[in-house]
Amino acid sequence: MRAKKARLCAAIVSAIVVLSNCAHGPKMTGAAVAIAQGRLQGASQNGVESFLNIPFAAPPVGNMRWRPPGRAPSWSGVRDATAFGPSCPQPVRPAIVAGGIADRQSEDCLQLNIWRPANAERLPVMVWLHGGAHIIGSGTFPAFNGTSLARDGVIVVTINYRLGPLGYFAHPALTSESSADGQPIGNYGLMDQIAALEWVRENIAAFGGDPARVTVFGESAGAIDIVTLLTVPQADGLFSAAIVQSGINFFEPHPLARQETLGAALALRAGASVSANADDLRQLSTQALLDAATRGAGLTNPFIDGTLVRQAPWRAFAEQRARPVPLLIGANSNEASVVLAMGVAPETALEHAGAGADATSSYGLAVTDREFARQVLGDAWFVASARWIAAHASSRAPAYLYHFDYVPAALRSASHGAGHGAEVPFVFQSLDYLETLSVPVSDEDRNFANAISACWTSFARLHRPACALVTDWPAYHEASDELALFSVQSRTVRHYRKAQLDLIMSRREASMARH
């Protein structure tokens, strides 16, 4: 289990493109903003102003551990907003994360970061939810630096949210406590995201943002959370559009009872007694909880707590009850890069596609071929689910489907396609990261990054993609089945991988009908 989690962490960290601390650059002051909490002094450089480490909720420490986020603190004087705050507690170490960023950790981590162009006024806002399997990650990672996006005329916000045993923890003692005060339980990371979006709605105008034009965008775990937020009433009115990058949209959330069982077992491993009450649990050390999470089944992904999350998000989409906002959604061509790194056996592909003539015909490969497994697993976990969500969302609001297959020129000869998270440095135009890994970045790569980033910012601005990279990108409809294919020669395509995805969905829908 430990080796499996190590492979998973390594794959996810690679996917979410973490840079070293040296990428932060020198501290430069010059930007100032006043909000209800107090005054902020940020940094200004080359026409972009940044405000870092802004608390959007009360520190979830002490008696506030495993409680919904409290009201953001105020301060007197001027708060220095020129340096990032810590990441939320997570099990990643410097051997995995360059620069040791993940070792700068604290439970007092509910902060956000903002980038804006100088003289911003009523600009669209993009709020980023990072990936990392709800185990690792941070809005402070320099790969998510919003400078380049801000230069394109948007305001960028990145956030932290609680992770792992601090973010998705349930225990009978906590359930009993919450029953007395009526508070939601367990999905604390998701609650943090809602609190951050509420903070943005209330404060972003002070930074020159338009609170009526907020696009939430995220990858992997962040994408899963966005699909979930589209189905919970507590997120009503907090964003006007959404971008979902490589989310696993068909997962079946644990019921509360199962999450409580996992939480009770984790608490025992962390040193709690069988009869521990809520106060006892809050006395456990952060490190003991993280260590316990690595020694057994983890507590990741939103679960059905009965108050905030009441059913699987895919059910809400199937029943046409998801929030109708413009949606941009897609996946990458080698998503199996993360599936296989999670320790999923290649033979699992047969559960999704079968071993009959239909599978062999659709994929043009023998079911014993590892390439068959790679394609099926990527399709089943990511590509087919993105198409399914687009089809069900499109009846109530415009949805735009994409498939990302661009690989940096220096890597193409040995590539199976664009791996999980490969689109992130292109969307953020943070290609300097690749050079830190000794991957040459060509002018073609940089031009592509500028072009696809413009697709994302135009969607934030107009709530439809209007970009030169794919000028005829239509809203998705199941009958026409058109998507934007991002590759060396980007274009729109009809019925992309239709035979393969139809096969996957025929088996998936049969499974869904049984639940």
N, C-alpha and C positions, 0 to 999 in steps of 0.2 A: 504493500500500500504506500509506504513512504517513497519508494522508487517511482511509483506511478505518479504521485503528487509532485515529486521533483521534476519529472519530465513535463508534467502539465504546467508547472510554474515557469519552467524554462521556455516552453513554447509560447505561453501567453505573454511573458515579458518581451520576447522577441517580436511578437505580433503587435504589442502596443507601443513599440519603439521608444524605449527609454533612453534618454541622453544623460551625459554626465553633468555634474554640477558646474563645470566650467562653461557650459553653454548659457548659464544665466547672464553672463556679462557683468560689466561694472555697474555699480549702483549710481543712478543719475536722477536727481530730483528736478522738480519743475512743475508738476501737475498737482492741482488741488481741487478737492470736492468736499462739499458739506452735505451730510445726510442726517437723518433723525438720530442716529447713534452717536454722531460726532463728526469732527473734521478729519479728512484723510490727506496725506501728502504722498503722492505717487511719483513715478518716474516718467520722463519724457525723452524720447530719442527718435530722431529721423521721422518726425511727423506722427508718431504713435505714442500714446500715453498709456501707462499701465498702473493698476492699483491691485496690490497683492495682499493675501493673507487677511481678508476682510471677514470677520465672524458673521455668519448668517443665522446662528442659533446659539443657545447657551452651551457651554462645554458639557458633554455627556459623561461627566466624571462623578465619582463618589455616589451619592444617592441618585444622581441623574443617569447612571449607567442603566441600560436596558429600560429606558423610558422614552416616550416621544420627545422630539427636540423641543427645548424650551425657547423662550423669547431671546432674541439676540441681545448681547450686552451692549451698554453704552460706555463712553469714555469721555474724559475731560481732556482739554488741550487738543493737540494734533497727533493723530496716530500715524506712525511711519508705515507706509504701504509700499515699500520699495523692495521687500525681500519675501520669498515664499515662506509659508509656514510648514509645519510638519505634515507627513502623511499619516493616515489612520493606521493603527496597528495591523501588521500583516507579517507573514512568515518568510519574506524574501530577504536575502542577505547580499552583501556586496559582491560575492562570487557570481551572483546572477545579475545584479543590477549595477551597471557601470556608475562609478562615482558614489555609491553607497547612499543614494537618495532615500531608499526605503528604510535605512537605519535611522533616519531623522523622523522618528515616530512619536506620537502622543495620542492618548484618548481625547485630548482637547484638540480636535482636528477639523471641526466643522467650519471651515473657511472656504471662501471662493476668491477667484482672481478675475480681473476685468482688463481687457485691452480695448482701446477706442482710438479712432483717428482724432487728431487735434481738431478742435472746433466742431465736435460732433453735435448734431441736432436732429432729433426725431429719427434716428437711424434704426434699421432692423437689428434684432438681437439674436445671437446664436448661443445657446447654452449647451455645453458639452458634458455628456455623461460617459466617463471612461470605462473601459473594459477591464478584464482580469478575473473572470469567473466568480465575481463577488468574494474573492479571496485576497487579491492583490490589486494594486493600482492607486493612482492619485491624480487629481487635477493639477498637481504641481510638476508633473513630469514635463521636462522641457520640450519633448516632442509635440506637446499640446500647446505650445506657445502660440498665442493668438495674434502676434504682430502682423504676419502676412495677410491673414484674413481681414484684420482691421484696416489695412491699407486698401483693401478692396471695398471699403465703405460699409462695414458692419461692426457692431459691438460684440465682442466674444467674451463669454463667461465660462470658466471651468470650475468645477466644484469637487470637494471631497465628500464621501459618504461612508458610513460605518460598514465594515467588512467582516466576513467570516463569523466567528463566535460572538463578536460584539455587534454585528449587523443583522444577523438572521437567527437569533437565539430564542428558543421557547423552552419553558420549564414549568412543571405543574405549580411550583411556588410562585412564579411570576404571573401565571395565569390567574391564580387565586387572588393575588394582590390587585391585578388590573380589574378583576370582576367587581371589586369593591369601589373603585373610582371611575369605572367606565372608560378607561383609556384603551386605545388600540395596543396590540402587543406584537412582539416578534419581528415584524418587518421593519426594523429600525433604519436600515439603509434606504429603503424606499421612502420612509417617512422623512428622512434627511433630504432626499431629492425634492420632495414636495415642499419642504420648508425653504429650500434654496430657491425654488421657483416662486414661492410666495414673496421671498425677499426681493427677487428680481422685479416682480410686478410692482412692489411698493417703492423701490429705490432706483430703478434703472433710468428713470427720467432725469435724475440728477446728473447722470453721466452722459446725457444726450441720447439715450435710447428710447425707443417707442414701446411702451409696455403692451400695446395692442398687437405688435408684430414680433412675437417671440417664437423662434424655431428651436425646438429641443432636438439635438442630434447626438448619436452615440453609437458605439461599436461593441459587438460581442455582449458581455454582461450589460453594458449600457443600453444596447439595443433591446435586449430582453426586457429591461426595465421600462423603456419607452413604450413597448407594446403593452406592458402591464399598466402603465399610467394612462394609456388610452382607454382603459376599461374600468378604472376606479373613480367613483364620483368625487373623491377628495381632490382630484387634479383638475376638475372642471374650471375652465377659464384661465388656466395658468400658462398655456401656450397655444399658439394659433396654427402651427404646422409642425411636422415631425419628419426626421430623417433617421431611418433604421438601417444600420450597416452590419450585416452578418449576425443577425440575432437568431437564436434557436427558438422558434415560435411555437413548436408543438409539444414542448415539455409539459408533463403533468405535475403540477405543484403538489407537494406533500400536504396532507391534511394536518390540522393542528395537532392531533393526537400523535402522529408519526414524528412531527418536529419536536414535540415534548419528549418523546422517548429518546430521540437522538440527543437532545439537550441535556436530559438527565444523565445519560451515559457519559457525555463529555464533561459535565460538572464533576462526576465521580473521578474521572481520569485527572481532572485539574486539582483534586484534593478536597472536594466538598463531601460532606457526609450524606447518607441516604435521606436523612431527615432535615437537610438544610432548608432554611427559609430564604426569602428574598434578600434580607439583609446579609445573611451568611454568604450567599452567592456573590453579592457585590463586594465582599471582602477578598475574593479570589484575585490573585495578581494577573495582570495582563499577560505576562509571559507564560504563566501556567495555563491560561486559556488557549493561547496560541499553540503551545506545545501539545496540549490535549487534542487540539483540532488536527494535528498532523499524525496522531496515533490511532485514529479511527475515522468513522464516517463523518464528513464535514457537514457544516450547516451553511449551505449556499443556496442561492436563488430565492426569490419571493415564494412564500407558501400561503396556503389558504388559512388565514387567521380568523375569518368570519366577520371581521369589522372593516378592515382596509381592503384586503383581497378576499373575495367571496367565491370566486370560481376560476378555473383555468382561463387565461386570456383568450385562447383560441376558441373557447365556447362562446365568449361574448361576440367575437367576430362572426362566428358561424350563425349566431342568432341575430346579427345586425344590431347589436347594442353597443358596439365600440364607438368612441367619440368621433364624429365626422369632421376631421380636419385634413387639409391637404397633406399627402404622404409621399415621401420619396424613399424607396426601399430596394434593397438588393443584396447580393452576396458575391463572393469571389470564386475564381475558377479552381483553386486548390485548397478549399476549406478543409479537406481531409488532413492537411498539415497539422491542424490542432486536434482533430478527432483521433488520429492515430497516436499523437503524442500523449493523449489522455490514457493510453493503454487499452483503447478499444480494439478488440481482435478483428483482423480483416474479415474473418468469417461472419462477423455481425452483419456484413453487407447482405447476406442471404436473407436475413430477417426483413429487410426493406425491399428487396427486389425479387426474392425467390431464386430458385435454381433451374427453372424451366426454360422452355423455348422462348417465352416472351422476354426474359431477362437477356438471354444470349442475343436475340434479334435486336432489341432496343439499344443495347450497348455495343454490339458488334465485337464482343470480347467473351472468352470463356470465363465461366464463373470462378474458375480456379486461378485466374490471372490477378495478380496484385493490383494491376491498373484498374480492373473491374471494381475491386473493393474500394480503391481510392475515389473513383468517380461516384460510385453509389453512395458512399458515406457522406461525401460532400453535398451531393444532391439531396439526400434524405434529411440531413440535419439542417441545411442552410438554404440551398438554392430552391428546392421545391416549396419550402415553407414561405420563402419571400414571395414567390409567385402566388401562392394560395392567399396570403394576407392581402396582396395587392388586388386580387380578384374580388375578395369579399369587402374590402374597403371601398372599392371603386363605385359601388352602387350608391354611396352616400356622400362621397367627396372625391376630388381628383386624386388619383394615385399614379405614381411614375416608377416604373420598374427598371433596374439596371443590372448588368452583370459585369464585374470588373476582372479584366484579364490582362492588364498591362504589367509587364515585368521590366525592370531596369535593363537597359541594353547590355550591361556587363554581365548580367546573370542569365540571359535568355538561353544560352546553349545548353545549360544543365538544369533548366527549370521544368517543373510539371505544371506551371501556371502561377497565378497570384495567390500566395498563401493567405491564411487567416490574418487579418489586420494589415495586409500589404497596402491597402488604399490609404491608410491613415496619414503617412508622411506626404502623400500627394495632395490630399485634401487640405492639410495644414501648411503645405509648401515647406515642410521641415526636412528637406532632402539632405541637409548637412549631416544628419544622423547616419545616413548610409556611408558617407565618407569616413566617419569615425570607425566604421566596421571594415575599412579598406575596400569598400565597393565604389569604384569610380562612378561619378554622376555626370552624365552627358548633357549637352545642351538640349537634346531631344527629351530627356527625362524632365528637365526643368521646364521646358515649354509645355509638356504634358501636365505637369503639376499646376502650372498657372491656368491651364485650360479647364481642367476638371474642378479646380477650386472655384473657378468662375461659375460653374454649374451649380455648386452648392450655395454660393452667396446669392446668385440670382434667385434661387428657390426661396432663400430667406427673405429676399427683398420683395418678390412678386408672388410667392407661394406657387410658382411653377418654374421649371428650369428653362432658362432662356440664355443659351450659351453657344459660342461658336464651335465648340467641340462636336456637338450633336445638335444641329439646328432644327431638325424635324422630329424631336422627341415627343411623341404623343402621350396623352394620358392613357393608362392601361385599361383595356377592356378584355374580358376573357375570350370573346369571340375572335378579335383581331390578334390578341396575344403578341403585342409589340413591346420591345424593351430597347434600352440604349446599351450597346455593347462597347465598353471602354477597353480599347486595345491599341496596338500600334496604328491600326486604321479604325478609329472609332466610327460607329454608325448605328442606325436603328436596324433591328432584325425582327422578323416575324417568326413565331413558333420556334423560338430558340430551344434546342434540346427537348422538343415536345415529346418525342417517343419515350425518352428516358424519364422525364418528369411526370408524364401521364402514368407510366408504370409505377413509379414511386407512390403517386397520389392514389392510385386505385387500391393499393394495399393499405395506405394510411387511412383513407376514408372508410375502408372496411373495419379497421381497428377503432376509429373514432365512433362508428355506429354502435360498437359493442360497449362503449363507456356511457 
